[in-house]
Amino acid sequence: MEEKSKIEQKALECPVCKSNKAMIAGENVKLGGKFEDKEFLTTELTVLKCTKCGYYMFFDKMAQFTTKDKS
């Protein structure tokens, strides 16, 4: 089931261990916090966790990734 879209797709790669396997740890996640007396709230993010080393990756709605297996 491959969908072609106009949004550029790129292969998923963990910046730590270079693995291309990850599981979805959360969808539509919003991060909030304080930085230098300014409060912030992010847009909705998708959180992926590398299945090899456990590194968490955060992506906004514009990010689309191709994968060979469905998990």
C-alpha positions as CSV (number, residue, x, y, z in Angstrom):
1,M,0.0,0.0,0.0
2,E,2.1,2.9,-1.3
3,E,0.6,6.3,-1.5
4,K,2.2,9.0,-3.7
5,S,1.8,12.5,-2.6
6,K,3.2,15.9,-3.4
7,I,4.9,16.2,0.0
8,E,8.5,15.1,-0.1
9,Q,9.1,11.8,1.5
10,K,12.3,10.8,3.1
11,A,13.6,7.6,4.5
12,L,13.5,7.4,8.3
13,E,16.9,7.2,9.9
14,C,17.8,7.5,13.6
15,P,20.3,10.2,14.1
16,V,22.0,8.2,16.9
17,C,22.3,4.6,15.5
18,K,21.3,5.1,11.9
19,S,18.6,2.4,12.2
20,N,15.5,2.8,10.0
21,K,13.1,1.0,12.4
22,A,10.9,3.0,14.7
23,M,7.6,2.6,16.5
24,I,5.1,5.3,17.0
25,A,5.3,6.4,20.6
26,G,2.6,9.1,20.3
27,E,0.5,11.0,17.8
28,N,-0.9,14.5,18.0
29,V,1.4,15.2,20.9
30,K,1.8,18.9,22.0
31,L,4.8,19.9,24.0
32,G,4.6,22.8,26.4
33,G,7.1,24.4,28.5
34,K,9.0,27.5,29.6
35,F,12.2,29.0,28.2
36,E,13.7,32.2,29.5
37,D,10.4,33.3,31.0
38,K,8.5,32.6,27.7
39,E,5.9,29.9,27.6
40,F,5.4,27.9,24.5
41,L,3.2,25.2,23.1
42,T,4.2,23.3,20.0
43,T,2.0,22.3,17.1
44,E,0.8,18.7,17.1
45,L,3.7,16.3,16.7
46,T,4.2,12.6,16.0
47,V,6.7,11.0,18.3
48,L,8.7,8.0,17.0
49,K,10.9,5.8,19.2
50,C,13.8,4.0,17.6
51,T,13.4,0.3,18.2
52,K,17.1,-0.3,18.2
53,C,18.5,2.3,20.6
54,G,15.3,3.9,22.1
55,Y,16.0,7.5,20.8
56,Y,12.9,9.6,20.6
57,M,12.3,11.6,17.4
58,F,9.7,14.4,17.0
59,F,8.1,15.3,13.7
60,D,5.5,17.8,12.7
61,K,2.6,17.2,10.2
62,M,4.8,18.0,7.2
63,A,7.1,15.1,7.8
64,Q,6.2,11.9,6.0
65,F,8.3,8.8,6.0
66,T,8.4,5.7,3.8
67,T,8.7,2.3,5.4
68,K,8.8,-1.2,4.0
69,D,6.9,-2.9,6.7
70,K,3.7,-2.0,8.4
71,S,3.9,-2.0,12.2
